[in-house]
């Protein structure tokens, strides 16, 4: 009996120990759950996202090359001093007067007047009935011519003082004619006045454009080597040989020597030796863009017209175009950026892309959940992708300013991410 009472007295203590132990275990589990939840929440809170925005993805390479074109070299009909009456880069027509060759250098005032009359004559044309105004009357033309001859003679005799006085008188006469004459003249009268001035200035030959095109007052001896007829046979070795040739630019006018040239600007070519690996991204007939950053910030369109065989790791790429670039007609060798790819759309990091059930798409956050939306991948490289939306079966599609999950490898559909 005493033993039974003893056991009964001990039993409540065991119950109290068991209850305390259970409470500790439950509390520990609760703490672990809290820690796990906090960790998951922290991981989800640091989820990397990006915003769906419009962008452009380009692929390009830089090339040092040459300009090939059709160009007509005009040789000097005689020796002397050339005065061009059209400017570098002006378009001229066949038969148009582009300059005069004189026995000596005329004074600047006379040349200015000759240029003015030449431009007036070009505007009037050959229609004698059409009127215009000029600043020097036809009656004074012979006097001006006589004074010009006198000045030339005085200079040759080194009579500097007398030449200076005659020049002042000539300037006064030209100014007086400019202020006092408003007589309308026909094309024939303008031509007569122009002939009178040229005769007094010691004109030897008139230089006319032998074909239509863009006027360039310089030649460099590379015109034949850079003819558009050469593009069909260009090779890396041909362009390498051009690198060793120095342009030959002459300042004097010698009979029979190159004087100036007329360039056909309707079609021309850019050719360059590029690394064969870069050339492998191109194919004949492909449309590309070129940017001649030394001349203009405006890109132009072109077509890959020829890709040569490889030589020592180099390939000659020829690009044809008919687009205008300011300054291109005075240039033979130039650097260009060749833009092979230029795609516009929604620009995202490639890490956003995910293939799910054979469909490529991205995960976006909608109502704090991850939602998979399919996309059309238009172009991608190692870092970026250009995509466009595709209508999903459920009506969900990628939209501008969507929050896109940047690293979607561990994300699943409808997973709570916020």
Secondary structure, 3 states (H helix, E strand, C coil): CHHHHHHHHHHHHHHHHHHHHHHHHHHHHHHHHHHHHHHHHHHHHCCCEEECEEEEEEEEEEEEEEEEEEEEEEECCCCEEEEECCCCCCEECCCCEEEEEECCCCCHHHHHHHHHHHHHHHHHCCCCCCCEECCCCHHHHHHHHHHHHHHHHHHHCCCHHHHHHHHHHHHHHHHHHHHHCCCEECHHHHHHHHHHHHHHHCEEEEEECCCCEEEECCCCCCCCCCEHHHHHHCCHHHHHHHHCCCCCCCCCECCCCEEEEEEEEEEEEEEEEEEHHHHCCCCCCCEEEEECCCCCCCCEEEEEEEECCCECCEEEEEEEECCCCCCHHHCCEEEEEEEEEEEEEEEEEHHHCEEECCEEEEEEEECCEEEEEEEEEEEECCCEEEEEECCCCCCCCCCCCCEEECCCCCCCCCCECC
